[in-house]
Amino acid sequence: MTKLTNCLDTASIYVGTYAKYNNGSLFGKWLNLSDYSDYNELLSAIYELHKDEHDPEFMFQDYECPILEKLGLLSECHISKDIYDVLEQINDSGHAVEVYEACLDNLGKMDFQSLYEYVNNFYYGEYDSDEDFVQWLYEDDSFNIPNWIVIDWSATARSIMFDYFESNGHYFRA
């Protein structure tokens, strides 16, 4: 497996152990996930970091890349073996990780396959406002509105947005 880019470039975790923490030490290290080719290589690096403990109980004290926690791939005491597969799918999807995060902001926690399918089926793009989004919807030939009709885009957007949702400028069908 080659080293991943895109969302993996910004994904990092701070790894300590519960034993060190309980003894008053925050010793650990920030690990960039892109520095490791897969879960096993990452796990080896974590064990090497805490080789001074016989059976370390890892503590993931901080992280960069909120989608990891939202998808249940990372918690204080757990990192999923599927983390690299999921991040690779995000990279290969053609959508930035922000699109998936925006979708989760509205839908809440869900498994990655459901999220992936939802984004692929119901993501409409990024727009500056509801009015811009609705105008794009109507100008896309699927609505077949004659060009001589004048539309109040603000009023239309208020009505149309009952069937869609937006997060950080990203639009999805509800």
N, C-alpha and C positions, 0 to 999 in steps of 0.2 A: 504494500500500500504506500502510495506517495504521500508526502506531507500535504495536508489540506490547507486551503486558503479561505478567504472571505470571513465567515463568522468564527471560524476556528482561530484566525489570527488574533482576535480580540478576546477569546475565551481563556481565562486563567483562574486558578484556584490557589488559595493559601492553605497549606496542609501542615497541621501540627498533630499532636496526639493528646488523648485525654489524660494520660499519666503525666505528661509534662505540664499540661494546663492545671491539673489538680495539685501539682507541686509548685504552682506559682510561676511557671514559665510559659511564655507565648512562643517559644522557639518553633520555627517552621520555615516554610519558604513558599514564595509565589512560584507556581509552575505554569508556564504557558502551554496549553494543550497542543499548539502547533509544533512544539519542539519534539513531540513524540508521535510516532507513526500509528500507534494503536493503543488500545486500553492496556494490553499486557506490558508494553514498553513504559507507559505512564506508571502503572502499578509497580514495576521494578524500580523506577526512579523514586517513588514514594517510600518503598521499603529501604532503599539505599540511604535516603535522607534520614531515616529514623532507625538505622541499623544498631544504634546504641541500646535499643529496647528489644527484649527477647520476643515478645508477641505484641507488637504495637497495635493499639486501637486508634485508628486515624480519625482526626477531627478536621473537617473541612470548614475552617473558621470564616472564610470570606471567599468571594468569587466575583469575577467580571463576566458578564453575559447572563442576564436575568432569565433567559429562556430555559437554561439548564434546570433551574429550580422549578419553574412553572410547568415543565414537562415531567417532573419527578425524577430527573436524571441525576440530581445532586441535592443532598441535604447535609446537615451538620455531620452526620455519621455514615453517609452512604454516597458512593458514586457508582452509577450504573455501568455495567459492561457494555451497554448499547450506546454510550455517549458518542463514540466516534462514528458509528453507523448513522445515527440521527443527524449529527452535524454534517456528515458527508452528503446525506440526502438533501439537507437544506442547501448546501453549496451547489449541488447538481440541479436543483429545482428551477433555477433562473430567477428566484425571488430572494431578496435580501432578508437577513434574519429579522430585521425590523418589521417586515410584513407579517411574519409568524407571531412576533411579540404583539403587534397591534391586534391581530385576530384574537389572541389569548386574552388581551386586556378586556375584551367584550364577552368572550365565551367562557372564560374561566379555565380551570385546569381540565385537561383532557389528554388522552394518549396521543402520541405523535402521529400514528397512521391516520387517525380521524382528523387531526389538525391538517396534515398534509393534503388529504383529500378535500377538505373544506376550502383550503386556500386555492387549490387547483381548480375547483369548481365554481367558487363564488367570489374570488378576488377580482376587483375591477380596476385597480390602479390607485395612483396617488394624485390627489387634486388639492388645490389651495382652499376650496370652500365647497359647501354643499351645492351652491348654485352652479359652480364650474362643473361639478360631477354630474348634476342633473342635466345641464345643458349638453354635456358630452353624451349622456344616455340618449337624449332626444335627437341629437344630430347623428348619432350612430344609426345606420339605416334600419335597425330593428324596429323602431317606432313608426317609421314612414310618415313623418309629419311634413306637410307641404312647407316650403321655405317662405311663403307669404304670410303665414300665421305669426302673430306677435305674441310672445309668451312672457308673463310675469314670472321670471326665474326664481325670485325669492319665495313667492307663494307656492309655486310648483315644487320647489325644493322641500319646503316644509311638509307638503303632502307626501311626496315620494319617499322621503327619509323614514317613513314608518316601515318601509320594506327593506331598508338598508341600514348599516351602521358604519361609523367612522371612528378611527383611532389614529391620532398623530398624522392625519392627512391621508390615511389608507382606507379605502372603501370596500365593503363586503356586502353581499346580499344576506339579509337576515334569515 
